[in-house]
Amino acid sequence: MTGRKIKIATTSLAGCFGCHMSFLDIDEQLIQLNERIEFNRSPLTDIKHCGPSDIGLIEGGVCNADNVRVLREFRENCRILIAVGACAITGGVPAMRNYFDLRECLEEVYLHGTGVTNPQIPDDAELPLLLDKVYPVQAVVPVDYFLPGCPPPADAFLAILLPLLNGETPQMADRKLYYD
């Protein structure tokens, strides 16, 4: 992948945007990366659909029908797909709801939760349909690389992206991967 700017697309599904924040923590090196990359779909560009891209970075688990749609669009359009962070790889914190019945979760939050003033479960056609469980990315589409962490440290983003930008296979060193 040399000679032209590499197109990178990013998204956050069911997650907290912590992985995106960690990516931004590469600080000045982001300016150097910008000479070699072009963001396609990303919260940084506000582009809503994933067009043809070289690399897709997926943060967050898969919890609703819209997440499935976005994920399939990424897989269709990204030559390389990377599951980023614990939520994308295992479902993470959002998957804690997997231990409970979905209806019970909705009732607890919207009917019986602390501070509820207008008890009703939202039922709007514009809200994406919730899945029965929160799934890791690889349960829905094939993934090429996994970047673990909660969130992965900024250096880990560089350790996986720089080799890919040079047309090489990333070799992730264990010392770069940790959980705070």
N, C-alpha and C positions, 0 to 999 in steps of 0.2 A: 504494500500500500504506500508507495512512494511516488513523488513527482507532482501530486496534486493534493489539494486539501481533502482530508478524510472527513466524511460526513458522520456525525455522531448524533443519535437521538436518545433522549432520556425521558423517563416518566416515573411517577410515583403512584402506585396502586394503593392498597390498604397499608399505609405506613405513616410515618411522621415527618418525612422529608429530611430526617437526620443524615441519610446517606448523601443527599444532594448537598447539604451543608458541609459535610466532610469533604466532598469533592471540591467545593469552593475553598476549603482550607489549604489547598495546594498553593494558595496565595500568588506570589509573583510568577510561579511556574505556569499558572493559567495563561498569563500573557504570552509566554513562550509557546505553550500548547496552541494558543489561538493562531499562531503563524502556520500551524500544520493541520488544524481542524476547523470544521465549520459545523455549528450546531444546527441540526434540522429541527425536529420536534423536541421541545424542552421547555421547562418553566422559565428558562432564561430568554427564550424567543417568543413564547406565547403562541407558537404554531400548534394547532389543534390536532393535526393528523400526521402520522409518520409516513413520509415519502421514502423513496429508496435511500438507504443509509448503509454505511460500511459497518458501523458498530451501534448496537442498541444496549443501553444500560437500563435495567428494570429494577426499581426499588419497590418493596412492599409485597404483601401477599395478595392473593386473588380472592375477593370476598363477594363480588357481585357481577351481574351480567355485563356491565360496562367494563369492568376490569378484564373480563374474558375477551371482549371485543378489542380493547386496546392491545392486549397481549398478543392476540392472533394477528392484528395489524402489524405489530412490531416484528413478529416472527416472519411474516410474509415479506416485509420490506428491509429487514436488517440481515446482512450477510453473516455477521457474528452477533450473537445475543449473550449478554452477561447478566446473570442474576446477582444483584448487589445487595448485600446485607442479610441479616438473620430473617427478616420478614419475607424476603423474596425466596430464600433458600429453604426455610422450614415453616413459614407462616408467621413466625415470631409472636409478638405480643397480641396482634389481632386474632391469632388462632386460639387464644385462651377461651374464646367463645365456643370452640369445638367440643368442649366438655359439657356443654349445656344444650338443651333443646332450644332451637332458634326462637320459637314462640315465647318461651319463658324469658329469654334474654330481652326480647322486645317489650314484653309486659313489665319486666323489672325496670327498664330504662324509661319507658314512656308512660307507664301507668302508676307504678309504685315507687319510682325513684325519688330521692331526696330533692325537695324543691319543685316538684312537678305541680304546676298550677292549672294546666288545662289537659287533663289526662286523656290522651288519644294516641294510638299508634298511627304514624303517618301513612297515608294511603294515596299517594299522588302518582299519576301515570308518568311523571317526569323523573321520579326517583328510580334508580336502577334496582332491578330485582335482586334481592340478596340470595346468595347461594346457601345450600344447607350447611356448609362448612367453609372455613378459610383454607385455601390450598396454596402450597408452594408453587412457584412459577413452573417448575419442571413437571408438575402434575398436569399441566394444561398444554404446554408446548415444549419441544426440545430446546435445551440450553447448551451453549458451547462452553462457557466458562462460569465459574462461581467465585465471587469475591466476598468471603465471609467477614463478619464483624457486626457490631451493633454500636455505632456504624463502623465500617472499615476505615482505618486511618487514611489520611490524605496520601501518604507515601504508597499505600497499597494500590490506590487508583493509578498512580504513576507506574508502579511495577507491572500492572497488567496492560495499561494503555500504550506505554512507550514501545515495548516489543511489537505490539500489534501495528503501531504506526510505522514501524521499520520492517513490517512483513515477516516478523519472527513469532515463534510460539512463546507465550509468557511462561516463566518459571517462577512460581510464587514461593518465596522463602518463608518458612514458618515464623521467623522472627518478626516479619512485617505484619503478621496476622494475630491480633489479640482482641480481647473484649474488655472494655472499661466497666 
